[in-house]
Amino acid sequence: MKHLAAYLLLGLGGNTEPSAEDIKGVLESVGIDADDDRLEKLIGELKGKDLQELIAEGSSKLASVPSGGGGGGGGGVSAPTAGGDSGPAAEEEKPAEKEEEKEESDEDMGFGLFD
């Protein structure tokens, strides 16, 4: 993915056919070592292809992939008995009180904003 990200960044910058050295330069600029085998495979698969067309094609493929879960079904509510007794009254849940987080001052961190 990091090789592809560098390839796409170079493409956005106007380099329509990034070389292995171009991609290595981008990756090395942020301290990442490039894997030569993966890099050559990526360049081979993308050589001569338009990035915009590939992105559009991939987006249409992703549109058909189901996403999101069905989620669990909610618990059923029991019906009142024939005698009309609905059982004990449901207690309302009280919202959990959030403890206020103590803000750390700059003095606690050992440095100030404008030091």
N, CA, C and O atoms as a Tinker XYZ file with bonds, in Angstrom:
   460  protein
     1  N      0.816000   -1.197000    0.000000    73     2
     2  CA     0.000000    0.000000    0.000000    64     1     3
     3  C      0.861000    1.263000    0.000000    63     2     4     5
     4  O      0.514000    2.255000   -0.641000    81     3
     5  N      1.980000    1.223000    0.718000    73     3     6
     6  CA     2.813000    2.422000    0.766000    64     5     7
     7  C      3.400000    2.746000   -0.608000    63     6     8     9
     8  O      3.582000    3.913000   -0.955000    81     7
     9  N      3.692000    1.710000   -1.377000    73     7    10
    10  CA     4.220000    1.939000   -2.723000    64     9    11
    11  C      3.140000    2.550000   -3.621000    63    10    12    13
    12  O      3.402000    3.467000   -4.400000    81    11
    13  N      1.932000    2.023000   -3.493000    73    11    14
    14  CA     0.816000    2.554000   -4.280000    64    13    15
    15  C      0.506000    3.992000   -3.878000    63    14    16    17
    16  O      0.236000    4.837000   -4.732000    81    15
    17  N      0.545000    4.267000   -2.576000    73    15    18
    18  CA     0.284000    5.630000   -2.106000    64    17    19
    19  C      1.313000    6.605000   -2.682000    63    18    20    21
    20  O      0.957000    7.703000   -3.110000    81    19
    21  N      2.577000    6.209000   -2.692000    73    19    22
    22  CA     3.619000    7.070000   -3.263000    64    21    23
    23  C      3.399000    7.259000   -4.755000    63    22    24    25
    24  O      3.582000    8.360000   -5.275000    81    23
    25  N      3.003000    6.186000   -5.453000    73    23    26
    26  CA     2.725000    6.258000   -6.898000    64    25    27
    27  C      1.589000    7.245000   -7.161000    63    26    28    29
    28  O      1.673000    8.077000   -8.064000    81    27
    29  N      0.531000    7.142000   -6.365000    73    27    30
    30  CA    -0.618000    8.037000   -6.539000    64    29    31
    31  C     -0.266000    9.485000   -6.211000    63    30    32    33
    32  O     -0.730000   10.405000   -6.883000    81    31
    33  N      0.554000    9.688000   -5.178000    73    31    34
    34  CA     0.982000   11.050000   -4.851000    64    33    35
    35  C      1.766000   11.664000   -6.004000    63    34    36    37
    36  O      1.569000   12.829000   -6.351000    81    35
    37  N      2.645000   10.877000   -6.589000    73    35    38
    38  CA     3.411000   11.373000   -7.739000    64    37    39
    39  C      2.480000   11.659000   -8.917000    63    38    40    41
    40  O      2.674000   12.631000   -9.647000    81    39
    41  N      1.471000   10.807000   -9.096000    73    39    42
    42  CA     0.502000   11.032000  -10.166000    64    41    43
    43  C     -0.281000   12.317000   -9.950000    63    42    44    45
    44  O     -0.535000   13.061000  -10.898000    81    43
    45  N     -0.663000   12.578000   -8.706000    73    43    46
    46  CA    -1.380000   13.820000   -8.402000    64    45    47
    47  C     -0.497000   15.041000   -8.619000    63    46    48    49
    48  O     -0.980000   16.130000   -8.929000    81    47
    49  N      0.796000   14.840000   -8.452000    73    47    50
    50  CA     1.747000   15.937000   -8.651000    64    49    51
    51  C      2.088000   16.184000  -10.106000    63    50    52    53
    52  O      2.843000   17.106000  -10.417000    81    51
    53  N      1.540000   15.370000  -11.008000    73    51    54
    54  CA     1.768000   15.599000  -12.422000    64    53    55
    55  C      2.679000   14.583000  -13.092000    63    54    56    57
    56  O      2.843000   14.619000  -14.312000    81    55
    57  N      3.270000   13.687000  -12.331000    73    55    58
    58  CA     4.151000   12.671000  -12.908000    64    57    59
    59  C      3.287000   11.479000  -13.314000    63    58    60    61
    60  O      2.933000   10.655000  -12.471000    81    59
    61  N      2.949000   11.382000  -14.593000    73    59    62
    62  CA     2.011000   10.354000  -15.050000    64    61    63
    63  C      2.645000    8.976000  -15.167000    63    62    64    65
    64  O      1.925000    7.978000  -15.171000    81    63
    65  N      3.969000    8.888000  -15.262000    73    63    66
    66  CA     4.677000    7.606000  -15.348000    64    65    67
    67  C      5.829000    7.596000  -14.339000    63    66    68    69
    68  O      6.991000    7.680000  -14.736000    81    67
    69  N      5.520000    7.493000  -13.030000    73    67    70
    70  CA     6.599000    7.511000  -12.033000    64    69    71
    71  C      7.525000    6.302000  -12.185000    63    70    72    73
    72  O      7.074000    5.184000  -12.434000    81    71
    73  N      8.808000    6.546000  -12.034000    73    71    74
    74  CA     9.788000    5.461000  -12.088000    64    73    75
    75  C      9.998000    4.897000  -10.683000    63    74    76    77
    76  O      9.512000    5.443000   -9.692000    81    75
    77  N     10.731000    3.794000  -10.631000    73    75    78
    78  CA    11.037000    3.183000   -9.335000    64    77    79
    79  C     11.826000    4.165000   -8.467000    63    78    80    81
    80  O     11.609000    4.250000   -7.258000    81    79
    81  N     12.732000    4.895000   -9.086000    73    79    82
    82  CA    13.532000    5.869000   -8.338000    64    81    83
    83  C     12.661000    7.005000   -7.797000    63    82    84    85
    84  O     12.894000    7.488000   -6.689000    81    83
    85  N     11.658000    7.434000   -8.571000    73    83    86
    86  CA    10.742000    8.476000   -8.102000    64    85    87
    87  C     10.004000    8.006000   -6.849000    63    86    88    89
    88  O      9.899000    8.739000   -5.865000    81    87
    89  N      9.501000    6.791000   -6.899000    73    87    90
    90  CA     8.736000    6.244000   -5.772000    64    89    91
    91  C      9.641000    6.047000   -4.562000    63    90    92    93
    92  O      9.253000    6.351000   -3.434000    81    91
    93  N     10.852000    5.538000   -4.799000    73    91    94
    94  CA    11.803000    5.381000   -3.697000    64    93    95
    95  C     12.110000    6.727000   -3.049000    63    94    96    97
    96  O     12.234000    6.819000   -1.828000    81    95
    97  N     12.233000    7.765000   -3.867000    73    95    98
    98  CA    12.507000    9.098000   -3.330000    64    97    99
    99  C     11.407000    9.585000   -2.414000    63    98   100   101
   100  O     11.678000   10.167000   -1.363000    81    99
   101  N     10.152000    9.345000   -2.813000    73    99   102
   102  CA     9.027000    9.762000   -1.972000    64   101   103
   103  C      9.035000    8.982000   -0.660000    63   102   104   105
   104  O      8.876000    9.562000    0.414000    81   103
   105  N      9.220000    7.675000   -0.751000    73   103   106
   106  CA     9.203000    6.844000    0.451000    64   105   107
   107  C     10.374000    7.167000    1.377000    63   106   108   109
   108  O     10.201000    7.239000    2.594000    81   107
   109  N     11.553000    7.362000    0.811000    73   107   110
   110  CA    12.723000    7.667000    1.631000    64   109   111
   111  C     12.613000    9.042000    2.282000    63   110   112   113
   112  O     13.214000    9.278000    3.330000    81   111
   113  N     11.861000    9.943000    1.679000    73   111   114
   114  CA    11.704000   11.281000    2.257000    64   113   115
   115  C     10.956000   11.242000    3.585000    63   114   116   117
   116  O     11.044000   12.172000    4.387000    81   115
   117  N     10.217000   10.153000    3.809000    73   115   118
   118  CA     9.496000   10.011000    5.083000    64   117   119
   119  C     10.037000    8.843000    5.904000    63   118   120   121
   120  O      9.389000    8.382000    6.843000    81   119
   121  N     11.232000    8.369000    5.540000    73   119   122
   122  CA    11.903000    7.351000    6.334000    64   121   123
   123  C     11.429000    5.929000    6.116000    63   122   124   125
   124  O     11.544000    5.098000    7.016000    81   123
   125  N     10.892000    5.628000    4.926000    73   123   126
   126  CA    10.413000    4.276000    4.630000    64   125   127
   127  C     11.311000    3.666000    3.569000    63   126   128   129
   128  O     11.615000    4.296000    2.555000    81   127
   129  N     11.734000    2.427000    3.816000    73   127   130
   130  CA    12.530000    1.704000    2.823000    64   129   131
   131  C     11.603000    1.035000    1.828000    63   130   132   133
   132  O     10.619000    0.405000    2.217000    81   131
   133  N     11.908000    1.167000    0.554000    73   131   134
   134  CA    11.092000    0.570000   -0.505000    64   133   135
   135  C     11.484000   -0.887000   -0.713000    63   134   136   137
   136  O     12.661000   -1.237000   -0.633000    81   135
   137  N     10.508000   -1.722000   -0.975000    73   135   138
   138  CA    10.730000   -3.124000   -1.311000    64   137   139
   139  C     10.810000   -3.221000   -2.830000    63   138   140   141
   140  O      9.813000   -3.012000   -3.520000    81   139
   141  N     11.998000   -3.539000   -3.353000    73   139   142
   142  CA    12.222000   -3.522000   -4.797000    64   141   143
   143  C     11.303000   -4.481000   -5.553000    63   142   144   145
   144  O     10.828000   -4.149000   -6.638000    81   143
   145  N     11.048000   -5.664000   -4.994000    73   143   146
   146  CA    10.193000   -6.642000   -5.682000    64   145   147
   147  C      8.766000   -6.119000   -5.835000    63   146   148   149
   148  O      8.179000   -6.180000   -6.915000    81   147
   149  N      8.224000   -5.609000   -4.740000    73   147   150
   150  CA     6.850000   -5.072000   -4.801000    64   149   151
   151  C      6.772000   -3.844000   -5.689000    63   150   152   153
   152  O      5.784000   -3.629000   -6.392000    81   151
   153  N      7.807000   -3.057000   -5.649000    73   151   154
   154  CA     7.849000   -1.838000   -6.451000    64   153   155
   155  C      7.850000   -2.157000   -7.941000    63   154   156   157
   156  O      7.118000   -1.539000   -8.713000    81   155
   157  N      8.662000   -3.110000   -8.336000    73   155   158
   158  CA     8.715000   -3.500000   -9.750000    64   157   159
   159  C      7.392000   -4.121000  -10.197000    63   158   160   161
   160  O      6.944000   -3.890000  -11.320000    81   159
   161  N      6.771000   -4.903000   -9.324000    73   159   162
   162  CA     5.479000   -5.507000   -9.659000    64   161   163
   163  C      4.412000   -4.421000   -9.847000    63   162   164   165
   164  O      3.622000   -4.473000  -10.789000    81   163
   165  N      4.400000   -3.439000   -8.938000    73   163   166
   166  CA     3.435000   -2.340000   -9.028000    64   165   167
   167  C      3.622000   -1.556000  -10.315000    63   166   168   169
   168  O      2.654000   -1.281000  -11.024000    81   167
   169  N      4.847000   -1.199000  -10.615000    73   167   170
   170  CA     5.124000   -0.415000  -11.821000    64   169   171
   171  C      4.745000   -1.218000  -13.063000    63   170   172   173
   172  O      4.204000   -0.665000  -14.021000    81   171
   173  N      5.023000   -2.506000  -13.050000    73   171   174
   174  CA     4.676000   -3.355000  -14.189000    64   173   175
   175  C      3.173000   -3.432000  -14.417000    63   174   176   177
   176  O      2.714000   -3.420000  -15.560000    81   175
   177  N      2.403000   -3.513000  -13.328000    73   175   178
   178  CA     0.947000   -3.612000  -13.454000    64   177   179
   179  C      0.298000   -2.292000  -13.860000    63   178   180   181
   180  O     -0.752000   -2.291000  -14.501000    81   179
   181  N      0.913000   -1.172000  -13.493000    73   179   182
   182  CA     0.312000    0.129000  -13.780000    64   181   183
   183  C      0.892000    0.806000  -15.017000    63   182   184   185
   184  O      0.410000    1.860000  -15.432000    81   183
   185  N      1.909000    0.214000  -15.600000    73   183   186
   186  CA     2.577000    0.840000  -16.754000    64   185   187
   187  C      1.608000    1.003000  -17.927000    63   186   188   189
   188  O      0.959000    0.047000  -18.350000    81   187
   189  N      1.522000    2.227000  -18.441000    73   187   190
   190  CA     0.677000    2.525000  -19.589000    64   189   191
   191  C     -0.801000    2.686000  -19.273000    63   190   192   193
   192  O     -1.615000    2.831000  -20.185000    81   191
   193  N     -1.157000    2.664000  -18.002000    73   191   194
   194  CA    -2.574000    2.804000  -17.635000    64   193   195
   195  C     -2.820000    4.186000  -17.060000    63   194   196   197
   196  O     -1.953000    4.768000  -16.408000    81   195
   197  N     -4.015000    4.702000  -17.312000    73   195   198
   198  CA    -4.408000    6.015000  -16.804000    64   197   199
   199  C     -4.941000    5.866000  -15.382000    63   198   200   201
   200  O     -5.853000    5.079000  -15.128000    81   199
   201  N     -4.358000    6.635000  -14.456000    73   199   202
   202  CA    -4.760000    6.537000  -13.052000    64   201   203
   203  C     -6.232000    6.880000  -12.843000    63   202   204   205
   204  O     -6.915000    6.223000  -12.058000    81   203
   205  N     -6.719000    7.894000  -13.532000    73   203   206
   206  CA    -8.113000    8.309000  -13.360000    64   205   207
   207  C     -9.073000    7.203000  -13.787000    63   206   208   209
   208  O    -10.093000    6.972000  -13.138000    81   207
   209  N     -8.740000    6.520000  -14.882000    73   207   210
   210  CA    -9.587000    5.414000  -15.342000    64   209   211
   211  C     -9.561000    4.256000  -14.349000    63   210   212   213
   212  O    -10.592000    3.636000  -14.090000    81   211
   213  N     -8.371000    3.960000  -13.786000    73   211   214
   214  CA    -8.259000    2.881000  -12.808000    64   213   215
   215  C     -9.059000    3.185000  -11.546000    63   214   216   217
   216  O     -9.710000    2.304000  -10.984000    81   215
   217  N     -9.005000    4.429000  -11.112000    73   215   218
   218  CA    -9.751000    4.828000   -9.914000    64   217   219
   219  C    -11.250000    4.738000  -10.169000    63   218   220   221
   220  O    -11.996000    4.258000   -9.316000    81   219
   221  N    -11.699000    5.195000  -11.339000    73   219   222
   222  CA   -13.130000    5.122000  -11.676000    64   221   223
   223  C    -13.592000    3.670000  -11.762000    63   222   224   225
   224  O    -14.674000    3.326000  -11.287000    81   223
   225  N    -12.770000    2.826000  -12.368000    73   223   226
   226  CA   -13.110000    1.404000  -12.486000    64   225   227
   227  C    -13.175000    0.748000  -11.102000    63   226   228   229
   228  O    -14.082000   -0.038000  -10.828000    81   227
   229  N    -12.221000    1.071000  -10.238000    73   227   230
   230  CA   -12.210000    0.521000   -8.883000    64   229   231
   231  C    -13.395000    0.993000   -8.063000    63   230   232   233
   232  O    -13.957000    0.233000   -7.275000    81   231
   233  N    -13.776000    2.259000   -8.250000    73   231   234
   234  CA   -14.925000    2.792000   -7.512000    64   233   235
   235  C    -16.211000    2.081000   -7.906000    63   234   236   237
   236  O    -17.052000    1.803000   -7.053000    81   235
   237  N    -16.368000    1.787000   -9.188000    73   235   238
   238  CA   -17.581000    1.092000   -9.618000    64   237   239
   239  C    -17.608000   -0.333000   -9.077000    63   238   240   241
   240  O    -18.677000   -0.861000   -8.769000    81   239
   241  N    -16.438000   -0.958000   -8.960000    73   239   242
   242  CA   -16.381000   -2.297000   -8.380000    64   241   243
   243  C    -16.710000   -2.267000   -6.890000    63   242   244   245
   244  O    -17.384000   -3.163000   -6.382000    81   243
   245  N    -16.238000   -1.248000   -6.199000    73   243   246
   246  CA   -16.506000   -1.141000   -4.767000    64   245   247
   247  C    -17.973000   -0.854000   -4.475000    63   246   248   249
   248  O    -18.477000   -1.199000   -3.406000    81   247
   249  N    -18.657000   -0.220000   -5.429000    73   247   250
   250  CA   -20.070000    0.102000   -5.213000    64   249   251
   251  C    -20.912000   -1.158000   -5.092000    63   250   252   253
   252  O    -21.970000   -1.139000   -4.464000    81   251
   253  N    -20.447000   -2.264000   -5.695000    73   251   254
   254  CA   -21.226000   -3.495000   -5.645000    64   253   255
   255  C    -20.885000   -4.363000   -4.430000    63   254   256   257
   256  O    -21.529000   -5.388000   -4.208000    81   255
   257  N    -19.895000   -3.971000   -3.655000    73   255   258
   258  CA   -19.502000   -4.740000   -2.476000    64   257   259
   259  C    -20.427000   -4.378000   -1.323000    63   258   260   261
   260  O    -20.586000   -3.200000   -1.001000    81   259
   261  N    -21.039000   -5.381000   -0.697000    73   259   262
   262  CA   -21.898000   -5.064000    0.441000    64   261   263
   263  C    -21.066000   -4.540000    1.605000    63   262   264   265
   264  O    -19.997000   -5.068000    1.909000    81   263
   265  N    -21.560000   -3.526000    2.229000    73   263   266
   266  CA   -20.837000   -2.972000    3.367000    64   265   267
   267  C    -21.805000   -2.725000    4.505000    63   266   268   269
   268  O    -23.016000   -2.637000    4.301000    81   267
   269  N    -21.277000   -2.618000    5.666000    73   267   270
   270  CA   -22.118000   -2.420000    6.838000    64   269   271
   271  C    -22.686000   -3.740000    7.294000    63   270   272   273
   272  O    -22.864000   -4.661000    6.496000    81   271
   273  N    -22.958000   -3.829000    8.528000    73   271   274
   274  CA   -23.493000   -5.069000    9.070000    64   273   275
   275  C    -24.995000   -4.989000    9.207000    63   274   276   277
   276  O    -25.580000   -3.906000    9.226000    81   275
   277  N    -25.602000   -6.141000    9.300000    73   275   278
   278  CA   -27.043000   -6.192000    9.505000    64   277   279
   279  C    -27.399000   -5.793000   10.927000    63   278   280   281
   280  O    -28.532000   -5.407000   11.213000    81   279
   281  N    -26.427000   -5.891000   11.803000    73   279   282
   282  CA   -26.668000   -5.550000   13.195000    64   281   283
   283  C    -27.520000   -6.611000   13.851000    63   282   284   285
   284  O    -28.194000   -7.393000   13.179000    81   283
   285  N    -27.486000   -6.631000   15.109000    73   283   286
   286  CA   -28.294000   -7.600000   15.847000    64   285   287
   287  C    -29.714000   -7.107000   15.981000    63   286   288   289
   288  O    -29.957000   -5.901000   16.030000    81   287
   289  N    -30.640000   -8.018000   16.038000    73   287   290
   290  CA   -32.045000   -7.636000   16.245000    64   289   291
   291  C    -32.264000   -7.194000   17.676000    63   290   292   293
   292  O    -31.609000   -7.686000   18.595000    81   291
   293  N    -33.162000   -6.289000   17.858000    73   291   294
   294  CA   -33.463000   -5.828000   19.203000    64   293   295
   295  C    -34.240000   -6.886000   19.957000    63   294   296   297
   296  O    -34.904000   -7.731000   19.357000    81   295
   297  N    -34.155000   -6.835000   21.250000    73   295   298
   298  CA   -34.893000   -7.794000   22.068000    64   297   299
   299  C    -36.379000   -7.504000   22.005000    63   298   300   301
   300  O    -36.787000   -6.343000   21.996000    81   299
   301  N    -37.178000   -8.531000   21.962000    73   299   302
   302  CA   -38.626000   -8.349000   21.891000    64   301   303
   303  C    -39.203000   -7.928000   23.230000    63   302   304   305
   304  O    -38.666000   -8.272000   24.283000    81   303
   305  N    -40.284000   -7.192000   23.187000    73   303   306
   306  CA   -40.963000   -6.768000   24.408000    64   305   307
   307  C    -42.075000   -7.772000   24.667000    63   306   308   309
   308  O    -42.867000   -8.086000   23.779000    81   307
   309  N    -42.121000   -8.265000   25.885000    73   307   310
   310  CA   -43.151000   -9.261000   26.179000    64   309   311
   311  C    -44.513000   -8.590000   26.283000    63   310   312   313
   312  O    -44.648000   -7.479000   26.795000    81   311
   313  N    -45.509000   -9.297000   25.784000    73   311   314
   314  CA   -46.874000   -8.775000   25.825000    64   313   315
   315  C    -47.440000   -8.950000   27.231000    63   314   316   317
   316  O    -47.046000   -9.874000   27.942000    81   315
   317  N    -48.355000   -8.078000   27.641000    73   315   318
   318  CA   -48.962000   -8.224000   28.968000    64   317   319
   319  C    -49.756000   -9.532000   29.041000    63   318   320   321
   320  O    -50.282000  -10.022000   28.042000    81   319
   321  N    -49.819000  -10.062000   30.221000    73   319   322
   322  CA   -50.561000  -11.306000   30.423000    64   321   323
   323  C    -52.061000  -11.040000   30.329000    63   322   324   325
   324  O    -52.501000   -9.890000   30.311000    81   323
   325  N    -52.818000  -12.095000   30.272000    73   323   326
   326  CA   -54.266000  -11.971000   30.112000    64   325   327
   327  C    -54.897000  -11.203000   31.264000    63   326   328   329
   328  O    -55.909000  -10.529000   31.074000    81   327
   329  N    -54.322000  -11.295000   32.441000    73   327   330
   330  CA   -54.870000  -10.598000   33.603000    64   329   331
   331  C    -54.619000   -9.108000   33.557000    63   330   332   333
   332  O    -55.135000   -8.372000   34.398000    81   331
   333  N    -53.843000   -8.648000   32.602000    73   331   334
   334  CA   -53.580000   -7.215000   32.481000    64   333   335
   335  C    -52.384000   -6.763000   33.284000    63   334   336   337
   336  O    -52.030000   -5.584000   33.262000    81   335
   337  N    -51.753000   -7.690000   33.998000    73   335   338
   338  CA   -50.598000   -7.323000   34.793000    64   337   339
   339  C    -49.388000   -7.261000   33.884000    63   338   340   341
   340  O    -49.019000   -8.264000   33.273000    81   339
   341  N    -48.782000   -6.128000   33.788000    73   339   342
   342  CA   -47.643000   -5.972000   32.891000    64   341   343
   343  C    -46.323000   -6.239000   33.593000    63   342   344   345
   344  O    -45.260000   -6.013000   33.014000    81   343
   345  N    -46.371000   -6.708000   34.810000    73   343   346
   346  CA   -45.152000   -7.017000   35.528000    64   345   347
   347  C    -44.591000   -5.766000   36.185000    63   346   348   349
   348  O    -45.229000   -4.713000   36.181000    81   347
   349  N    -43.413000   -5.884000   36.739000    73   347   350
   350  CA   -42.829000   -4.720000   37.414000    64   349   351
   351  C    -42.535000   -3.600000   36.418000    63   350   352   353
   352  O    -42.183000   -3.839000   35.263000    81   351
   353  N    -42.687000   -2.399000   36.896000    73   351   354
   354  CA   -42.441000   -1.242000   36.035000    64   353   355
   355  C    -40.960000   -1.188000   35.679000    63   354   356   357
   356  O    -40.091000   -1.425000   36.518000    81   355
   357  N    -40.702000   -0.878000   34.442000    73   355   358
   358  CA   -39.314000   -0.800000   33.987000    64   357   359
   359  C    -38.667000    0.445000   34.564000    63   358   360   361
   360  O    -39.223000    1.542000   34.528000    81   359
   361  N    -37.485000    0.236000   35.091000    73   359   362
   362  CA   -36.768000    1.379000   35.640000    64   361   363
   363  C    -36.071000    2.113000   34.505000    63   362   364   365
   364  O    -35.500000    1.499000   33.603000    81   363
   365  N    -36.127000    3.416000   34.565000    73   363   366
   366  CA   -35.459000    4.201000   33.531000    64   365   367
   367  C    -33.958000    4.168000   33.785000    63   366   368   369
   368  O    -33.494000    4.267000   34.922000    81   367
   369  N    -33.228000    4.028000   32.714000    73   367   370
   370  CA   -31.777000    4.022000   32.849000    64   369   371
   371  C    -31.290000    5.447000   33.031000    63   370   372   373
   372  O    -31.698000    6.365000   32.319000    81   371
   373  N    -30.421000    5.601000   33.988000    73   371   374
   374  CA   -29.844000    6.921000   34.208000    64   373   375
   375  C    -28.590000    7.030000   33.355000    63   374   376   377
   376  O    -27.764000    6.117000   33.343000    81   375
   377  N    -28.443000    8.143000   32.639000    73   375   378
   378  CA   -27.235000    8.280000   31.829000    64   377   379
   379  C    -25.996000    8.311000   32.723000    63   378   380   381
   380  O    -25.993000    8.933000   33.785000    81   379
   381  N    -24.972000    7.646000   32.282000    73   379   382
   382  CA   -23.738000    7.595000   33.052000    64   381   383
   383  C    -23.128000    8.988000   33.083000    63   382   384   385
   384  O    -22.992000    9.655000   32.057000    81   383
   385  N    -22.773000    9.398000   34.264000    73   383   386
   386  CA   -22.170000   10.717000   34.400000    64   385   387
   387  C    -20.698000   10.611000   34.025000    63   386   388   389
   388  O    -19.956000    9.779000   34.547000    81   387
   389  N    -20.310000   11.465000   33.122000    73   387   390
   390  CA   -18.922000   11.459000   32.691000    64   389   391
   391  C    -18.095000   12.256000   33.690000    63   390   392   393
   392  O    -18.461000   13.356000   34.105000    81   391
   393  N    -16.994000   11.673000   34.050000    73   391   394
   394  CA   -16.093000   12.404000   34.921000    64   393   395
   395  C    -15.370000   13.432000   34.079000    63   394   396   397
   396  O    -14.873000   13.134000   32.993000    81   395
   397  N    -15.319000   14.623000   34.585000    73   395   398
   398  CA   -14.631000   15.668000   33.849000    64   397   399
   399  C    -13.136000   15.371000   33.868000    63   398   400   401
   400  O    -12.525000   15.186000   34.921000    81   399
   401  N    -12.578000   15.333000   32.673000    73   399   402
   402  CA   -11.153000   15.076000   32.584000    64   401   403
   403  C    -10.399000   16.330000   32.996000    63   402   404   405
   404  O    -10.736000   17.448000   32.606000    81   403
   405  N     -9.395000   16.106000   33.777000    73   403   406
   406  CA    -8.600000   17.241000   34.228000    64   405   407
   407  C     -7.665000   17.643000   33.106000    63   406   408   409
   408  O     -6.955000   16.813000   32.540000    81   407
   409  N     -7.677000   18.913000   32.799000    73   407   410
   410  CA    -6.795000   19.415000   31.755000    64   409   411
   411  C     -5.399000   19.573000   32.331000    63   410   412   413
   412  O     -5.205000   20.121000   33.417000    81   411
   413  N     -4.444000   19.082000   31.577000    73   411   414
   414  CA    -3.069000   19.233000   32.008000    64   413   415
   415  C     -2.565000   20.599000   31.577000    63   414   416   417
   416  O     -2.796000   21.037000   30.450000    81   415
   417  N     -1.895000   21.243000   32.465000    73   415   418
   418  CA    -1.346000   22.547000   32.108000    64   417   419
   419  C     -0.005000   22.349000   31.417000    63   418   420   421
   420  O      0.586000   21.270000   31.479000    81   419
   421  N      0.463000   23.393000   30.765000    73   419   422
   422  CA     1.750000   23.326000   30.093000    64   421   423
   423  C      2.873000   23.075000   31.088000    63   422   424   425
   424  O      3.890000   22.477000   30.735000    81   423
   425  N      2.703000   23.522000   32.323000    73   423   426
   426  CA     3.735000   23.345000   33.327000    64   425   427
   427  C      3.931000   21.858000   33.632000    63   426   428   429
   428  O      5.044000   21.427000   33.934000    81   427
   429  N      2.859000   21.081000   33.552000    73   427   430
   430  CA     2.958000   19.658000   33.848000    64   429   431
   431  C      3.739000   18.909000   32.786000    63   430   432   433
   432  O      4.325000   17.866000   33.077000    81   431
   433  N      3.760000   19.411000   31.567000    73   431   434
   434  CA     4.436000   18.721000   30.477000    64   433   435
   435  C      5.899000   19.109000   30.360000    63   434   436   437
   436  O      6.646000   18.466000   29.623000    81   435
   437  N      6.317000   20.127000   31.056000    73   435   438
   438  CA     7.708000   20.512000   31.024000    64   437   439
   439  C      8.062000   21.498000   29.925000    63   438   440   441
   440  O      9.232000   21.848000   29.770000    81   439
   441  N      7.088000   21.951000   29.166000    73   439   442
   442  CA     7.365000   22.946000   28.143000    64   441   443
   443  C      6.121000   23.779000   27.916000    63   442   444   445
   444  O      5.008000   23.359000   28.232000    81   443
   445  N      6.320000   24.947000   27.373000    73   443   446
   446  CA     5.214000   25.836000   27.092000    64   445   447
   447  C      4.966000   25.905000   25.585000    63   446   448   449
   448  O      5.786000   25.444000   24.791000    81   447
   449  N      3.872000   26.462000   25.216000    73   447   450
   450  CA     3.505000   26.558000   23.821000    64   449   451
   451  C      4.472000   27.414000   23.018000    63   450   452   453
   452  O      4.754000   27.124000   21.856000    81   451
   453  N      4.978000   28.471000   23.647000    73   451   454
   454  CA     5.819000   29.418000   22.915000    64   453   455
   455  C      7.268000   29.399000   23.391000    63   454   456   457
   456  O      7.982000   30.389000   23.231000    81   455
   457  N      7.709000   28.289000   23.970000    73   455   458
   458  CA     9.104000   28.194000   24.432000    64   457   459
   459  C     10.035000   27.962000   23.275000    63   458   460
   460  O     11.246000   27.855000   23.468000    81   459
